């Protein structure tokens, strides 16, 4: 296998389905041992991009290199040098745990001399040692996902693509799964992951935000939270919440308002000046304000702000 510094290199990658552009001239690079997050709303182009990078879907134009191989010209070589785990559980529910492991070991051509060691590793990693004969379909969701991850990396690939890997898995089970991801990254494996969970995005070394097929932001979680907001953020706790959201649409200080749990997050130009004015503004409209203060934006705030701005920009095009 050729040496490579950047595990994945994407240049002007495009995928069209008829007149619909699913992926629109994107550029990105990942590094060896990096956990690289790929974020975006449903239909943004995340899964289509991953399928192209895995050699499962031919690009319309552009270029993508994965583990040193061209995804358009060498898709089979790409497949042999990556692990892939889809958002839909990909193992066979009617097979036992050990039958699934042996099946995927065969599909990935794991050498017979390494087979016993790789099976042992997968069972330990999935916390299924001694449970080899359980029917896979009877396993709890978290165990299933760890087993699926183990099967995807039986051949020790240098790059792993995880498409919404913890979708439908409870929060308690998600954390051990991410501990495994971080462990593999520390051993030099590149992890390319899509997720809808903002708390999981915090685990990534760098993030890309894709919207309607285009990349609209790239950076570390800290960089995105520091640099991507177009104003300052106010937390407002008030009652009734619905009336407050409606009233704030016309407030001169507010460029964006969104509900976060039992409170509102408002994007304003100057939090110190806007706070007292907004308290008066809401009070005059019969809304009780119990708390209003400046806060630091989280990734969810960045996500909402950037996608809202991108949508407004695209709708404003002739």
Secondary structure per residue as TSV (DSSP state, phi and psi in degrees):
chain	resnum	aa	ss	phi	psi
A	1	X	-	360.0	136.3
A	2	X	-	-67.8	153.1
A	3	X	-	-74.9	144.8
A	4	X	-	-148.9	142.4
A	5	X	S	-88.3	-51.3
A	6	X	E	-92.2	122.1
A	7	X	E	-66.1	-38.8
A	8	X	E	-131.8	130.2
A	9	X	E	-128.2	120.0
A	10	X	E	-121.4	128.6
A	11	X	E	-131.6	115.5
A	12	X	E	51.2	42.6
A	13	X	E	-75.5	132.2
A	14	X	E	-132.8	139.9
A	15	X	E	-135.9	120.9
A	16	X	E	-113.0	143.1
A	17	X	E	-119.2	95.9
A	18	X	T	66.2	-124.9
A	19	X	T	-88.5	-7.4
A	20	X	E	-87.2	127.1
A	21	X	E	-97.8	105.5
A	22	X	E	-81.9	-36.5
A	23	X	E	-132.0	126.3
A	24	X	E	-122.6	88.4
A	25	X	E	54.4	58.2
A	26	X	E	-94.3	148.8
A	27	X	E	-129.0	134.5
A	28	X	E	-165.1	161.3
A	29	X	E	-139.8	141.7
A	30	X	E	-115.6	160.3
A	31	X	E	-115.5	156.4
A	32	X	T	-59.6	131.5
A	33	X	T	77.1	15.4
A	34	X	-	-100.3	141.7
A	35	X	E	-95.5	108.8
A	36	X	E	-109.8	115.7
A	37	X	E	-91.9	140.9
A	38	X	E	-124.0	104.9
A	39	X	E	-112.8	149.7
A	40	X	-	170.1	158.6
A	41	X	-	-68.9	169.4
A	42	X	T	-56.7	136.0
A	43	X	T	82.9	8.1
A	44	X	S	-77.1	-21.1
A	45	X	S	116.3	8.5
A	46	X	H	-64.4	-55.0
A	47	X	H	-66.5	-35.7
A	48	X	H	-62.5	-41.9
A	49	X	H	-62.8	-46.9
A	50	X	H	-61.6	-41.4
A	51	X	H	-62.6	-36.6
A	52	X	H	-67.4	-43.3
A	53	X	H	-67.2	-24.0
A	54	X	T	-88.4	0.8
A	55	X	T	78.2	14.3
A	56	X	S	-92.6	-14.9
A	57	X	S	-142.3	128.8
A	58	X	-	-79.8	129.9
A	59	X	-	-64.4	151.0
A	60	X	S	-74.0	-42.4
A	61	X	E	-158.6	175.0
A	62	X	E	90.6	-172.3
A	63	X	E	-141.9	141.1
A	64	X	E	-141.8	128.6
A	65	X	E	-114.2	129.0
A	66	X	E	-127.8	121.0
A	67	X	T	55.3	31.1
A	68	X	T	86.7	2.2
A	69	X	E	-113.2	143.7
A	70	X	E	-79.1	124.3
A	71	X	T	-67.7	-25.9
A	72	X	T	-82.7	-38.6
A	73	X	T	-93.4	-25.4
A	74	X	-	-131.3	53.6
A	75	X	H	-62.1	-34.2
A	76	X	H	-68.0	-39.5
A	77	X	H	-65.5	-38.0
A	78	X	H	-59.7	-48.2
A	79	X	H	-60.0	-33.8
A	80	X	H	-77.7	-12.0
A	81	X	T	-115.5	15.2
A	82	X	E	-133.7	163.5
A	83	X	E	-113.2	144.4
A	84	X	E	-135.6	129.3
A	85	X	E	-130.7	116.4
A	86	X	-	-85.0	165.3
A	87	X	S	-67.6	-26.3
A	88	X	S	-90.7	131.7
A	89	X	-	-52.1	124.1
A	90	X	-	-103.8	-3.3
A	91	X	S	-86.0	175.4
A	92	X	-	-96.0	111.8
A	93	X	T	-64.0	-27.6
A	94	X	T	-87.7	-2.6
A	95	X	S	-95.2	159.0
A	96	X	B	-76.5	170.2
A	97	X	H	-56.8	-51.0
A	98	X	H	-67.2	-33.4
A	99	X	H	-65.9	-39.8
A	100	X	H	-64.1	-42.9
A	101	X	H	-62.9	-45.0
A	102	X	H	-65.9	-36.5
A	103	X	H	-61.7	-48.0
A	104	X	H	-72.1	-30.1
A	105	X	H	-61.9	-38.7
A	106	X	H	-68.6	-41.5
A	107	X	H	-63.1	-34.0
A	108	X	T	-94.1	5.4
A	109	X	T	55.9	44.2
A	110	X	-	-65.5	126.0
A	111	X	-	-57.2	141.6
A	112	X	H	-59.7	-30.3
A	113	X	H	-67.9	-23.5
A	114	X	H	-101.7	-6.4
A	115	X	H	-60.8	-48.1
A	116	X	H	-61.1	-44.1
A	117	X	H	-64.2	-40.1
A	118	X	H	-71.4	-36.2
A	119	X	H	-64.8	-44.4
A	120	X	H	-60.3	-43.7
A	121	X	H	-61.2	-44.7
A	122	X	H	-63.8	-42.5
A	123	X	H	-64.8	-41.3
A	124	X	H	-66.5	-44.9
A	125	X	H	-62.9	-39.3
A	126	X	T	-85.1	1.8
A	127	X	T	59.3	40.0
A	128	X	-	-120.8	16.6
A	129	X	T	-61.5	127.1
A	130	X	T	87.7	-3.7
A	131	X	-	-116.2	25.2
A	132	X	T	-59.3	-28.5
A	133	X	T	-96.8	7.5
A	134	X	S	-69.0	143.0
A	135	X	B	-71.0	128.3
A	136	X	G	-56.9	-38.1
A	137	X	G	-63.3	-16.7
A	138	X	G	-90.8	-4.0
A	139	X	S	-75.4	148.1
A	140	X	-	-60.6	157.7
A	141	X	H	-57.2	-42.9
A	142	X	H	-63.9	-39.6
A	143	X	H	-66.1	-41.2
A	144	X	H	-58.2	-44.9
A	145	X	H	-66.5	-39.2
A	146	X	H	-66.6	-37.8
A	147	X	H	-65.0	-42.3
A	148	X	H	-62.3	-40.4
A	149	X	H	-63.7	-44.2
A	150	X	H	-59.4	-42.1
A	151	X	H	-66.7	-31.9
A	152	X	H	-73.6	-19.6
A	153	X	T	-120.0	20.2
A	154	X	T	-56.7	-33.5
A	155	X	T	-91.9	11.9
A	156	X	-	54.5	57.3
A	157	X	-	-72.3	152.7
A	158	X	S	-78.6	-15.9
A	159	X	E	-134.7	136.7
A	160	X	E	-124.6	130.3
A	161	X	E	-106.0	122.0
A	162	X	E	-119.5	112.3
A	163	X	E	-101.4	102.9
A	164	X	S	49.9	55.9
A	165	X	T	-67.2	-24.8
A	166	X	T	-109.7	18.2
A	167	X	T	-61.0	125.2
A	168	X	T	83.4	2.7
A	169	X	-	-98.4	137.8
A	170	X	-	-67.0	155.3
A	171	X	H	-57.3	-35.7
A	172	X	H	-64.4	-37.5
A	173	X	H	-79.6	-23.4
A	174	X	H	-68.6	-36.6
A	175	X	H	-63.1	-48.5
A	176	X	H	-59.4	-33.4
A	177	X	H	-62.4	-43.9
A	178	X	H	-71.1	-28.2
A	179	X	H	-61.5	-38.9
A	180	X	H	-65.3	-41.9
A	181	X	H	-61.0	-45.4
A	182	X	H	-64.8	-36.6
A	183	X	H	-64.1	-44.1
A	184	X	H	-65.6	-38.6
A	185	X	H	-62.8	-39.1
A	186	X	H	-65.1	-20.2
A	187	X	T	-92.4	6.8
A	188	X	T	100.1	1.3
A	189	X	-	-81.0	135.2
A	190	X	E	-87.5	129.4
A	191	X	E	-113.3	118.7
A	192	X	E	-109.8	112.8
A	193	X	E	-132.2	137.3
A	194	X	E	-104.4	144.5
A	195	X	-	-155.4	152.6
A	196	X	S	-99.8	-8.3
A	197	X	-	-90.5	115.9
A	198	X	H	-65.3	-32.2
A	199	X	H	-67.0	-29.0
A	200	X	H	-73.7	-34.2
A	201	X	H	-60.2	-28.2
A	202	X	T	-64.1	-22.8
A	203	X	T	-77.5	-12.2
A	204	X	-	-81.3	147.4
A	205	X	S	-70.9	-43.1
A	206	X	E	-139.5	159.1
A	207	X	E	-132.9	146.2
A	208	X	E	-117.1	138.0
A	209	X	E	-109.8	120.7
A	210	X	E	-113.4	138.5
A	211	X	E	-142.8	122.6
A	212	X	T	50.6	44.0
A	213	X	T	84.0	-4.2
A	214	X	E	-118.2	143.4
A	215	X	E	-79.1	124.5
A	216	X	E	-112.5	-7.1
A	217	X	E	-163.7	148.5
A	218	X	E	-150.6	134.1
A	219	X	E	167.3	-178.7
A	220	X	-	-73.2	160.8
A	221	X	H	-53.7	-41.0
A	222	X	H	-65.4	-42.5
A	223	X	H	-63.0	-43.1
A	224	X	H	-65.1	-40.8
A	225	X	H	-69.3	-30.6
A	226	X	H	-82.3	-38.1
A	227	X	H	-109.7	-13.0
A	228	X	S	-96.7	-12.9
A	229	X	-	-78.0	141.1
A	230	X	S	-92.4	15.2
A	231	X	S	-173.5	-161.2
A	232	X	E	-105.5	164.3
A	233	X	E	-116.5	132.5
A	234	X	E	-115.5	135.9
A	235	X	E	-95.0	128.9
A	236	X	E	-127.3	120.2
A	237	X	E	-104.1	121.9
A	238	X	E	-154.7	172.3
A	239	X	E	-150.8	132.1
A	240	X	S	-81.3	143.4
A	241	X	H	-66.8	-43.8
A	242	X	H	-61.8	-43.0
A	243	X	H	-64.0	-35.5
A	244	X	H	-65.9	-44.1
A	245	X	H	-59.2	-45.8
A	246	X	H	-63.1	-42.9
A	247	X	H	-65.7	-36.7
A	248	X	H	-73.5	-14.7
A	249	X	T	-60.5	-27.8
A	250	X	T	-103.8	3.3
A	251	X	-	-72.1	131.0
A	252	X	T	-66.1	-26.1
A	253	X	T	-83.5	-14.8
A	254	X	E	-102.9	123.8
A	255	X	E	-95.8	-19.4
A	256	X	E	-160.6	144.0
A	257	X	E	-138.1	132.7
A	258	X	E	-142.2	147.6
A	259	X	E	-83.0	128.8
A	260	X	E	-127.0	99.3
A	261	X	T	66.2	-122.3
A	262	X	T	-100.0	18.3
A	263	X	E	-137.7	178.9
A	264	X	E	-116.3	145.9
A	265	X	E	-112.9	122.9
A	266	X	E	-114.8	133.4
A	267	X	E	-94.9	122.0
A	268	X	E	-132.7	162.1
A	269	X	S	-73.8	-43.6
A	270	X	-	-134.8	103.1
A	271	X	H	-63.0	-40.2
A	272	X	H	-62.8	-41.0
A	273	X	H	-80.1	-35.2
A	274	X	H	-75.1	-30.3
A	275	X	H	-54.2	-57.5
A	276	X	H	-61.6	-37.4
A	277	X	H	-66.3	-39.4
A	278	X	H	-70.5	-34.6
A	279	X	H	-60.5	-45.5
A	280	X	H	-66.0	-40.6
A	281	X	H	-59.7	-45.4
A	282	X	H	-73.1	-40.5
A	283	X	H	-60.4	-40.6
A	284	X	T	-62.6	-20.6
A	285	X	T	-102.8	18.0
A	286	X	T	79.0	19.5
A	287	X	-	-106.7	126.9
A	288	X	E	-85.6	120.8
A	289	X	E	-101.9	118.0
A	290	X	E	-97.9	-21.2
A	291	X	E	-160.1	138.3
A	292	X	E	-149.6	123.1
A	293	X	E	-157.1	156.6
A	294	X	E	-75.8	136.4
A	295	X	E	-132.3	164.1
A	296	X	-	-82.4	140.3
A	297	X	-	-70.8	145.0
A	298	X	-	-99.2	177.3
A	299	X	H	-62.7	-32.5
A	300	X	H	-65.7	-37.5
A	301	X	H	-62.7	-44.2
A	302	X	H	-61.7	-44.8
A	303	X	H	-57.5	-49.4
A	304	X	H	-64.9	-44.1
A	305	X	H	-63.8	-45.8
A	306	X	H	-70.4	-41.3
A	307	X	H	-69.3	-35.9
A	308	X	H	-63.8	-44.5
A	309	X	H	-65.8	-39.5
A	310	X	H	-66.8	-40.3
A	311	X	H	-65.1	-41.8
A	312	X	H	-64.4	-39.2
A	313	X	H	-65.6	-40.9
A	314	X	H	-71.2	-36.2
A	315	X	H	-71.1	-22.9
A	316	X	T	-83.5	-5.1
A	317	X	-	-74.9	145.0
A	318	X	-	-69.6	360.0
